[in-house]
Amino acid sequence: MSTTDVTGGEALVRDIMTTPVVTVKPDMTVKDLVALFRDRRIGGAPVVDDEGALVGIVTEGDLMALDADIRMPHYFELFDSIIYLGSQKKFKEQLEKAAAAYVEQLMTPADKVKYVAPDDPARKAATLMSRHGFDRVPVVEGELVVGIVTRHDIMKILGL
């Protein structure tokens, strides 16, 4: 994969990122989030605080959890105790997402979000997306979200 710019040098994230980026607040309702995604024709957005710092990311995949099949973990009883065979933590997370009314209940928190900086090579964003199956990565400078790189942005630099 070649992520070079038109001069033949290596393209940086700042050369390909989309700005301004559509962001959302943690207290936005899921209903408003769905409308925003539909109206802006986007599949995800960084979640920011009042200063514009990254607090998470929310995507169409998170919204799909609202309609997902939630399965109770298998268990068995032994001496008046319940022994779970599946992950109770995963079940709890699925249940919380399915009942979400606000973005903060649905989003992936910042400590689990992969992101890039404007001066990183564009190939770093491409590698993160490829390795983790992401469709987008936020661009963060200091603590502030300054852009987003999507698969479409990577395709443009590849000439596709």
N, C-alpha and C positions, 0 to 999 in steps of 0.2 A: 504494500500500500504506500503510495506516495502522497504526502501532504505538503507539497511545496507550493509556494505562491507563484505568481506570474513572472517574477524576477528570477526564479530558480532557487531562492532561499527557502528555508523551512518556515512554513506558515505558523503563526502564533494564534492562540485562542482569540485574541483581540481582533485578528484579521477576519475571523469567520463568525464570531458570536452575534446573536440577535440582540439588538438594543433598540428602544427600551424594552425591557422584559416585562411581561404581564406577571404580576405577583398578587398574592392573596394574603389576607390576615387570618390568624388562628380562629378568630371569633366569627368568621363568615359562615353562614349557614350552608349546609350541603346543597340545599335547593338552589341558592344563589350561585354556588360553585358550578353546578351542572349547567345552569343558564350561561355562565361566563364561558365555560369550555365550549358550549354549543355556539354561542354568538361570536366568539373570537376564533373558533375552529382550531383549538389547541387541545392537546392531550395531557397537559400537566403544567404545573406552575410552582415556583418556589414560594414558600410560606415565609413571610417576613414580619418582624415586629415594627413598631411605630418609627424606629430609626432606619429601617431598611436592612437590618441584620437578619441573616438566615436563621430561621427556627425550625425549618423542615421543608419537605416537598410533598405535594399531593398530585396524584395522577389518575387517569382513567382506570388503571388497575386497582387503585384504592376504592374507587367508586363501584367497581365490579364486586367488591367484597360485600357491598350492601345487599346484593342479590345472590350471594354465594350460598351453597349448600353447607350448612354448619353441622358437623358431626360430633356427637358426644363421644368422648374417648371411651374405649372399651374398658371394662373393669370386672373384677370378681370380688366376692365377699369371702372373707376368711376370719373366723373368730370375731365376729361383730365389727370387723374393719373392712373398709373398701380399699382395694388395691387397683390403681389405675394403670392400664397398659399403655395408654397414649399420653401425649404431652398435655397436661392441664394448662400450662402457660399458653401454648398455641391455641387451645380451645378458648381460653379467656380472651386472647387478642382478637380472634375471629368474632367472638360474640360482641366485644366492644365496638369493633369496626362496623358490624352489621347494624348496631343500634345507634350509630353516630348521627348526630344532628348538626355538629359543627366541624369545621376543617381540622381543628386541633385534635379531635377524637379519631380522625381518619388518616391524618398525615404520617409520613415517616419522619421521625424527629431528626434534628440537625446532626446529632452525634452518630447517626447511621447513614447520613447522606454523603455520597461521593461528589466532590466538586473540583473545579479547576480554577486557576488564577488567569488573569488576562495575558500574562507574559509566559505562560506555559506553552509548550509546543502543541499545535492542533492534534498531533498524533496521540498525545496523552488523553485528550477528550475521546478520541476515536477508540483508543484501547480500553478505557473505562467502560464505554458503551458496549463494546464488543464482548469484553470479559464478563460483565455483569448483566448483560441483556437489557440495558437501559435504552430508552429512546431519547433521553435528554440529560444533560448535566448542567447545574447552575454554575455561573462564573462569579466567584467571590473575590473581592479585593479588600484586604483587611478583614472586616466582618460584614461588609455590605455587599448585597447582590447587585452586580453591575451588568449582567447579561445572562444569556443561556445559549448553550450549544445543543442543537438537535441533530438527529440523523440526517435531516435535510441539509443542514449546514455542512456536514461532513461530505455528503454526496456532491454538493456544489464545488468544493475544493478538489474533489477527485475528477471533476469534469463529467459527472454522471447526471 
